[in-house]
Amino acid sequence: MAGNLVDLDPELAYRHAQVALQRGGRVDVVREAAALTAYATGRYAEALRELRTVRRLGGSIEHLPLMADCERGLGRPERALAIADEPDAKLLPHDSAVEMQIVIAGARLDMGDPEAALLVLTRLETKNEELQVRADEARVAVLRALGRDAEADELEASLPEEVEEEIEEDIVLYDTAELPEPEPEPSDEDEAMDEDEDVAYDDEDGLHEVDEDEDKA
């Protein structure tokens, strides 16, 4: 459900994912849906927590580019570059590796180095049209940061126009009474605490967080 809605109505998709999370929080695909919809609605701290959980549960590395981009969204481009430098990032399949390079370019731009960002984007090679469009969009921003507005205008004019999609009639929506109200984004202090915690299973209520000192004891 959330996957069908995320491109059409990200906020509604997020709320559906929250319902699913309440019902099946120990299932990795549910946590993944929660992460992707949180990311789509700009809830980067929440998305990052869920993506870390997905990685712990299944060992998947496919969302490393999203994790890095969440760090960018939280104003921490240096952490995005650290994720891109992890050994697992070197094992990403081609399309995911291209996504990571786009994130790296964005992080370089965030850090005030548009020349490095342009170099990263210039080296990109992909036959995936969607990824190429995203790379070109990123390049437009970099060119503008470099003051090369004429080149940016020309490239931007060549990009395909976005086509609005409509919700399919056969998509069944939850009763809105079941949908929880969105929670506020956690503070930087909450995020720091989250990084010092690990995830464990509890027989009664699924996932709960265990402090590292407690776990060592």
Backbone as numpy.savetxt, mean C-alpha at the origin, in Angstrom:
# Nx Ny Nz CAx CAy CAz Cx Cy Cz
-15.80 -9.18 -2.10 -16.63 -7.98 -2.10 -15.77 -6.73 -2.10
-14.85 -6.64 -1.12 -14.00 -5.45 -1.03 -13.17 -5.29 -2.29
-12.72 -6.43 -2.85 -11.92 -6.37 -4.06 -12.70 -5.82 -5.24
-13.98 -6.13 -5.30 -14.83 -5.62 -6.39 -15.08 -4.12 -6.26
-15.07 -3.63 -5.03 -15.44 -2.25 -4.78 -14.27 -1.29 -4.67
-13.07 -1.80 -4.44 -11.97 -0.93 -4.05 -11.66 0.13 -5.10
-11.80 -0.19 -6.38 -11.53 0.79 -7.43 -12.71 1.71 -7.68
-13.89 1.30 -7.22 -15.11 2.07 -7.49 -15.48 2.97 -6.32
-15.41 2.42 -5.13 -15.76 3.15 -3.92 -14.84 2.67 -2.80
-13.61 3.21 -2.72 -12.64 2.72 -1.74 -13.13 2.76 -0.30
-13.86 3.80 0.06 -14.34 3.92 1.44 -15.33 2.81 1.77
-16.25 2.54 0.87 -17.22 1.47 1.09 -16.50 0.12 1.11
-15.52 -0.05 0.24 -14.74 -1.29 0.23 -14.02 -1.48 1.56
-13.50 -0.40 2.10 -12.82 -0.47 3.39 -13.77 -0.94 4.48
-14.98 -0.40 4.49 -15.93 -0.77 5.54 -16.38 -2.22 5.39
-16.50 -2.70 4.15 -16.81 -4.12 3.95 -15.67 -4.99 4.46
-14.44 -4.57 4.20 -13.29 -5.34 4.66 -13.25 -5.40 6.18
-13.70 -4.31 6.84 -13.73 -4.30 8.30 -14.74 -5.31 8.84
-15.88 -5.45 8.14 -16.85 -6.47 8.54 -16.24 -7.86 8.40
-15.57 -8.09 7.28 -14.93 -9.39 7.07 -13.85 -9.64 8.11
-13.14 -8.58 8.50 -12.08 -8.71 9.49 -12.65 -9.12 10.85
-13.81 -8.59 11.19 -14.45 -8.96 12.45 -14.87 -10.43 12.45
-15.19 -10.95 11.27 -15.69 -12.32 11.17 -14.60 -13.36 10.93
-13.50 -12.94 10.34 -12.45 -13.90 10.01 -11.06 -13.31 10.07
-10.72 -12.72 11.20 -9.46 -12.01 11.34 -8.22 -12.89 11.29
-8.39 -14.19 11.40 -7.23 -15.08 11.36 -6.92 -15.56 9.95
-7.71 -15.16 8.98 -7.52 -15.60 7.59 -6.67 -14.57 6.86
-5.59 -15.03 6.22 -4.66 -14.08 5.62 -5.28 -13.26 4.50
-6.19 -13.87 3.72 -6.80 -13.10 2.62 -7.71 -12.00 3.15
-8.28 -12.22 4.33 -9.12 -11.19 4.95 -8.23 -10.04 5.41
-7.11 -10.37 6.04 -6.18 -9.33 6.46 -5.63 -8.57 5.25
-5.43 -9.31 4.16 -4.95 -8.67 2.94 -5.97 -7.67 2.41
-7.26 -8.06 2.41 -8.31 -7.15 1.97 -8.37 -5.92 2.86
-8.21 -6.12 4.16 -8.21 -4.99 5.09 -7.05 -4.06 4.79
-5.90 -4.64 4.46 -4.71 -3.83 4.16 -4.89 -3.03 2.88
-5.37 -3.69 1.83 -5.48 -3.04 0.53 -6.52 -1.93 0.54
-7.62 -2.16 1.25 -8.66 -1.12 1.30 -8.23 0.04 2.21
-7.49 -0.26 3.26 -6.96 0.81 4.10 -5.98 1.66 3.30
-5.15 1.00 2.50 -4.21 1.72 1.64 -4.94 2.60 0.64
-5.99 2.05 0.04 -6.74 2.78 -0.98 -7.43 4.02 -0.42
-7.71 4.02 0.88 -8.37 5.16 1.51 -7.39 6.06 2.27
-6.10 5.82 2.08 -5.11 6.69 2.70 -4.84 6.42 4.16
-5.29 5.28 4.69 -5.03 4.91 6.08 -3.71 4.12 6.12
-2.62 4.84 5.93 -1.34 4.17 5.69 -0.80 3.41 6.90
-0.97 3.96 8.10 -0.49 3.26 9.29 -1.24 1.94 9.46
-2.55 1.99 9.28 -3.36 0.78 9.41 -3.01 -0.22 8.31
-2.85 0.26 7.09 -2.49 -0.62 5.98 -1.15 -1.29 6.23
-0.20 -0.53 6.75 1.13 -1.08 7.01 1.07 -2.18 8.07
0.30 -1.95 9.13 0.14 -2.99 10.16 -0.45 -4.26 9.58
-1.50 -4.11 8.77 -2.15 -5.29 8.20 -1.23 -6.01 7.21
-0.46 -5.25 6.43 0.47 -5.87 5.48 1.57 -6.63 6.21
2.01 -6.10 7.36 2.99 -6.83 8.16 2.39 -8.13 8.67
1.12 -8.07 9.07 0.45 -9.27 9.56 0.32 -10.31 8.45
-0.06 -9.86 7.26 -0.16 -10.78 6.12 1.18 -11.44 5.85
2.23 -10.66 5.96 3.57 -11.22 5.72 3.93 -12.25 6.77
3.57 -11.97 8.03 3.84 -12.94 9.10 3.05 -14.22 8.91
1.78 -14.07 8.52 0.91 -15.23 8.40 1.30 -16.15 7.25
1.64 -15.55 6.10 1.89 -16.37 4.91 3.28 -16.30 4.35
4.11 -15.40 4.85 5.47 -15.28 4.34 5.56 -14.65 2.97
4.47 -14.06 2.50 4.46 -13.46 1.16 5.26 -12.18 1.13
5.95 -11.96 0.00 6.73 -10.73 -0.17 6.11 -9.83 -1.25
5.00 -10.24 -1.83 4.45 -9.51 -2.97 4.01 -8.09 -2.63
3.73 -7.84 -1.36 3.24 -6.51 -0.97 4.34 -5.60 -0.45
5.58 -5.97 -0.62 6.67 -5.11 -0.17 6.61 -3.71 -0.80
6.28 -3.59 -2.09 6.17 -2.24 -2.66 5.08 -1.41 -1.97
3.96 -2.04 -1.62 2.90 -1.31 -0.92 3.36 -0.91 0.47
4.08 -1.79 1.14 4.59 -1.46 2.47 5.52 -0.26 2.39
6.37 -0.26 1.38 7.28 0.87 1.20 6.51 2.15 0.90
5.46 2.04 0.10 4.69 3.23 -0.24 3.90 3.73 0.96
3.49 2.83 1.84 2.84 3.25 3.08 3.79 4.09 3.92
5.06 3.69 3.94 6.04 4.48 4.68 6.16 5.87 4.06
6.09 5.95 2.75 6.09 7.27 2.09 4.87 8.07 2.52
3.72 7.41 2.54 2.49 8.08 2.92 2.53 8.60 4.35
3.33 7.96 5.18 3.48 8.37 6.58 4.61 9.40 6.74
5.17 9.84 5.61 6.22 10.85 5.67 7.57 10.31 6.05
7.82 9.00 5.76 9.08 8.37 6.13 9.74 7.74 4.90
10.16 8.55 3.95 10.74 7.99 2.72 12.00 7.18 2.96
12.75 7.52 4.00 13.97 6.75 4.29 13.63 5.31 4.67
12.49 5.11 5.34 12.07 3.74 5.68 11.59 3.00 4.43
11.00 3.74 3.50 10.61 3.12 2.23 11.84 2.58 1.51
12.91 3.36 1.50 14.15 2.91 0.86 14.75 1.72 1.61
14.58 1.68 2.93 15.09 0.56 3.71 14.37 -0.73 3.33
13.05 -0.65 3.14 12.29 -1.83 2.71 12.74 -2.27 1.33
12.96 -1.30 0.44 13.40 -1.62 -0.92 14.77 -2.28 -0.93
15.53 -2.07 0.14 16.88 -2.63 0.22 16.92 -3.96 0.95
15.77 -4.45 1.42 15.74 -5.74 2.09 16.11 -6.87 1.12
16.72 -7.94 1.62 17.05 -9.07 0.73 15.84 -9.63 -0.01
14.68 -9.68 0.66 13.48 -10.20 0.01 13.06 -9.35 -1.19
13.36 -8.07 -1.15 12.97 -7.18 -2.25 13.71 -7.55 -3.54
14.87 -8.17 -3.40 15.63 -8.59 -4.57 14.99 -9.81 -5.25
14.06 -10.46 -4.53 13.42 -11.66 -5.06 12.05 -11.39 -5.68
11.65 -10.13 -5.72 10.33 -9.80 -6.26 10.24 -10.14 -7.75
9.08 -10.64 -8.20 8.89 -10.86 -9.63 8.94 -9.53 -10.38
9.05 -9.59 -11.69 9.33 -8.40 -12.49 8.36 -7.25 -12.24
7.05 -7.52 -12.32 6.08 -6.44 -12.17 6.17 -5.80 -10.79
6.32 -6.63 -9.76 6.44 -6.10 -8.41 7.74 -5.31 -8.24
8.79 -5.77 -8.91 10.06 -5.05 -8.86 9.93 -3.67 -9.51
9.15 -3.60 -10.59 8.90 -2.31 -11.24 8.12 -1.40 -10.30
7.12 -1.96 -9.63 6.35 -1.18 -8.66 7.28 -0.62 -7.58
8.21 -1.45 -7.13 9.14 -1.00 -6.10 10.01 0.14 -6.62
10.43 0.07 -7.86 11.25 1.14 -8.42 10.47 2.45 -8.50
9.19 2.37 -8.79 8.35 3.57 -8.82 8.28 4.17 -7.42
8.14 3.30 -6.41 8.10 3.78 -5.03 9.45 4.41 -4.65
10.55 3.78 -5.06 11.87 4.32 -4.78 12.02 5.71 -5.38
11.56 5.86 -6.62 11.63 7.17 -7.27 10.84 8.21 -6.48
9.66 7.80 -6.01 8.84 8.71 -5.20 9.53 9.09 -3.90
10.20 8.11 -3.29 10.91 8.37 -2.04 12.06 9.34 -2.27
12.76 9.16 -3.38 13.85 10.07 -3.71 13.32 11.49 -3.92
12.17 11.59 -4.57 11.56 12.90 -4.77 11.14 13.51 -3.44
10.57 12.68 -2.56 10.17 13.15 -1.23 11.37 13.72 -0.47
12.53 13.14 -0.70 13.74 13.54 0.02 14.46 14.70 -0.67
13.82 15.26 -1.69 14.39 16.43 -2.36 15.46 16.14 -3.37
15.43 14.94 -3.96 16.44 14.57 -4.95 15.75 14.12 -6.25
15.15 15.08 -6.99 14.44 14.71 -8.21 15.34 14.14 -9.29
16.62 14.52 -9.30 17.54 13.96 -10.30 17.68 12.46 -10.13
17.83 12.02 -8.87 17.92 10.58 -8.60 16.62 9.89 -8.94
15.49 10.54 -8.65 14.19 9.97 -8.96 14.04 9.77 -10.47
14.45 10.77 -11.25 14.34 10.66 -12.70 15.23 9.55 -13.25
16.39 9.39 -12.66 17.30 8.34 -13.09 16.67 6.97 -12.88
16.03 6.78 -11.73 15.36 5.50 -11.44 14.27 5.23 -12.47
13.46 6.23 -12.76 12.34 6.05 -13.70 12.82 5.86 -15.13
13.92 6.49 -15.48 14.46 6.36 -16.84 14.95 4.94 -17.10
15.39 4.29 -16.05 15.92 2.93 -16.20 14.83 1.86 -16.22
13.61 2.24 -15.93 12.52 1.26 -15.87 12.22 0.68 -17.25
12.00 -0.62 -17.27 11.57 -1.31 -18.49 10.43 -2.25 -18.15
9.29 -2.07 -18.78 8.15 -2.96 -18.54 7.25 -2.99 -19.77
6.66 -4.15 -20.00 5.68 -4.29 -21.07 4.26 -4.21 -20.53
4.16 -4.06 -19.21 2.86 -3.92 -18.57 2.37 -2.48 -18.76
1.29 -2.32 -19.53 0.82 -0.98 -19.87 0.39 -0.18 -18.64
-0.27 -0.84 -17.69 -0.71 -0.15 -16.49 0.47 0.37 -15.68
1.50 -0.47 -15.55 2.69 -0.04 -14.82 3.41 1.08 -15.55
3.42 1.00 -16.88 4.08 2.05 -17.65 3.37 3.39 -17.46
2.04 3.36 -17.40 1.29 4.59 -17.16 1.64 5.16 -15.79
1.71 4.28 -14.79 2.05 4.74 -13.44 3.46 5.32 -13.39
4.38 4.69 -14.12 5.75 5.20 -14.17 5.79 6.56 -14.86
5.00 6.70 -15.92 4.95 7.98 -16.64 4.32 9.07 -15.77
3.29 8.71 -15.00 2.69 9.69 -14.09 3.71 10.16 -13.05
4.48 9.21 -12.54 5.52 9.56 -11.58 6.58 10.45 -12.24
6.87 10.16 -13.49 7.88 10.95 -14.21 7.39 12.38 -14.44
6.10 12.55 -14.66 5.54 13.89 -14.82 5.83 14.73 -13.58
5.57 14.15 -12.41 5.80 14.86 -11.15 7.27 15.22 -10.98
8.15 14.28 -11.36 9.59 14.52 -11.23 10.05 15.63 -12.18
9.55 15.59 -13.41 9.93 16.62 -14.38 9.49 18.00 -13.91
8.31 18.07 -13.31 7.84 19.36 -12.79 8.73 19.83 -11.64
9.15 18.88 -10.80 10.03 19.24 -9.69 11.37 19.76 -10.20
11.77 19.32 -11.38 13.02 19.77 -11.98 12.85 21.05 -12.80
11.61 21.53 -12.87 11.35 22.74 -13.64 11.25 22.50 -15.14
11.11 21.25 -15.54 11.02 20.91 -16.97 9.55 20.75 -17.34
8.83 21.86 -17.22 7.38 21.84 -17.37 6.92 21.47 -18.79
7.65 21.90 -19.80 7.26 21.59 -21.18 7.28 20.09 -21.42
8.33 19.42 -20.95 8.42 17.97 -21.09 7.31 17.30 -20.28
7.06 17.82 -19.08 6.01 17.26 -18.23 4.65 17.39 -18.90
4.38 18.56 -19.49 3.09 18.78 -20.17 2.92 17.82 -21.33
3.99 17.63 -22.09 3.92 16.74 -23.26 3.66 15.30 -22.84
4.36 14.86 -21.80 4.17 13.49 -21.33 2.78 13.31 -20.73
2.34 14.30 -19.97 1.02 14.21 -19.34 -0.08 14.15 -20.39
0.08 14.89 -21.49 -0.92 14.90 -22.55 -1.01 13.55 -23.27
0.06 12.76 -23.19 0.08 11.46 -23.86 -0.53 10.34 -23.01
-0.80 10.63 -21.73 -1.34 9.61 -20.85 -2.81 9.36 -21.15
-3.25 8.11 -21.05 -4.67 7.81 -21.30 -5.56 8.41 -20.22
-6.76 8.80 -20.62 -7.71 9.36 -19.66 -8.32 8.24 -18.83
-8.57 8.55 -17.56 -9.18 7.56 -16.67 -10.64 7.36 -17.04
-11.06 6.10 -17.02 -12.45 5.77 -17.33 -13.16 5.39 -16.05
-14.23 6.09 -15.73 -14.99 5.79 -14.52 -15.81 4.51 -14.72
-15.72 3.63 -13.73 -16.47 2.38 -13.77 -17.69 2.48 -12.87
-18.70 1.70 -13.21 -19.91 1.67 -12.40 -19.97 0.36 -11.63
-20.60 0.42 -10.47 -20.76 -0.79 -9.67 -21.69 -1.77 -10.39
-21.24 -3.01 -10.53 -22.04 -4.01 -11.22 -23.27 -4.35 -10.39
-24.35 -4.62 -11.10 -25.62 -4.88 -10.41 -25.60 -6.15 -9.59
-24.73 -7.11 -9.95 -24.76 -8.38 -9.23 -23.87 -8.38 -7.99
-23.27 -7.23 -7.66 -22.49 -7.15 -6.43 -23.45 -6.99 -5.26
-23.37 -7.91 -4.31 -24.26 -7.88 -3.14 -23.58 -7.10 -2.04
-24.22 -6.05 -1.54 -23.65 -5.23 -0.49 -24.14 -5.68 0.88
-23.29 -5.52 1.89 -23.71 -5.79 3.25 -24.77 -4.77 3.66
-25.60 -5.15 4.59 -26.49 -4.19 5.21 -25.63 -3.11 5.85
-25.90 -1.85 5.56 -25.06 -0.78 6.08 -25.05 -0.75 7.60
-26.03 -1.34 8.23 -26.04 -1.37 9.69 -24.89 -2.22 10.22
-24.41 -3.16 9.39 -23.32 -4.02 9.81 -21.97 -3.34 9.67
-21.91 -2.29 8.89 -20.63 -1.68 8.58 -20.18 -0.77 9.71
-19.00 -1.00 10.26 -18.52 -0.16 11.37 -18.12 1.21 10.87
-18.19 2.19 11.77 -17.70 3.51 11.43 -16.18 3.46 11.37
-15.56 4.16 10.41 -14.10 4.15 10.30 -13.45 4.66 11.58
-12.37 3.99 11.99 -11.64 4.42 13.16 -10.61 5.48 12.77
-10.29 6.41 13.69 -9.29 7.42 13.38 -7.92 6.80 13.20
-7.08 7.45 12.39 -5.72 6.97 12.18 -4.96 7.02 13.50
-4.14 5.99 13.80 -3.37 6.00 15.04 -2.31 7.08 15.01
-1.90 7.52 16.20 -0.87 8.55 16.30 0.50 7.95 16.03
1.51 8.82 15.91 2.88 8.35 15.71 3.33 7.49 16.89
2.85 7.83 18.11 3.21 7.04 19.30 2.62 5.64 19.19
1.37 5.55 18.72 0.75 4.23 18.55 1.52 3.42 17.52
1.94 4.07 16.43 2.68 3.38 15.39 4.02 2.88 15.91
4.68 3.68 16.73 5.97 3.27 17.30 5.79 2.06 18.20
4.70 2.06 18.99 4.43 0.92 19.86 4.16 -0.33 19.04
3.46 -0.15 17.92 3.12 -1.29 17.07 4.37 -1.95 16.51
5.39 -1.15 16.20 6.61 -1.71 15.63 7.37 -2.54 16.63
7.13 -2.32 17.93 7.83 -3.08 18.97 7.08 -4.33 19.41
5.97 -4.62 18.73 5.15 -5.76 19.11 5.24 -6.86 18.08
4.92 -8.09 18.52 4.87 -9.21 17.60 3.47 -9.77 17.64
3.11 -10.59 16.63 1.76 -11.13 16.54 1.79 -12.61 16.91
0.83 -13.03 17.74 0.71 -14.43 18.13 -0.74 -14.85 18.04
-0.98 -16.16 18.07 -2.33 -16.67 18.00 -2.88 -16.90 19.40
-4.15 -16.68 19.55 -4.86 -16.92 20.80 -6.03 -17.82 20.48
-6.20 -18.89 21.26 -7.25 -19.86 20.96 -8.63 -19.25 21.02
-8.81 -18.23 21.85 -10.15 -17.67 22.02 -10.49 -16.62 20.98
-9.60 -15.66 20.74 -9.99 -14.56 19.86 -9.02 -14.32 18.72
-8.31 -15.36 18.28 -7.50 -15.21 17.08 -6.20 -14.50 17.37
-5.95 -13.45 16.61 -4.69 -12.74 16.72 -4.72 -11.78 17.90
-3.64 -11.78 18.69 -3.45 -10.73 19.68 -1.97 -10.39 19.68
-1.63 -9.27 20.26 -0.26 -8.80 20.18 0.45 -9.08 21.50
1.70 -9.50 21.39 2.47 -9.88 22.55 3.72 -9.04 22.61
4.00 -8.44 23.75 5.19 -7.63 23.90 6.42 -8.53 23.84
7.52 -8.02 23.24 8.71 -8.81 23.03 9.27 -9.32 24.36
9.26 -8.45 25.40 9.80 -8.87 26.70 9.00 -10.01 27.29
7.67 -9.93 27.12 6.79 -10.99 27.62 7.06 -12.29 26.89
7.31 -12.16 25.55 7.52 -13.35 24.74 8.83 -14.04 25.14
9.86 -13.22 25.48 11.13 -13.82 25.89 11.02 -14.56 27.21
10.15 -14.00 28.09 9.94 -14.64 29.38 9.29 -16.00 29.23
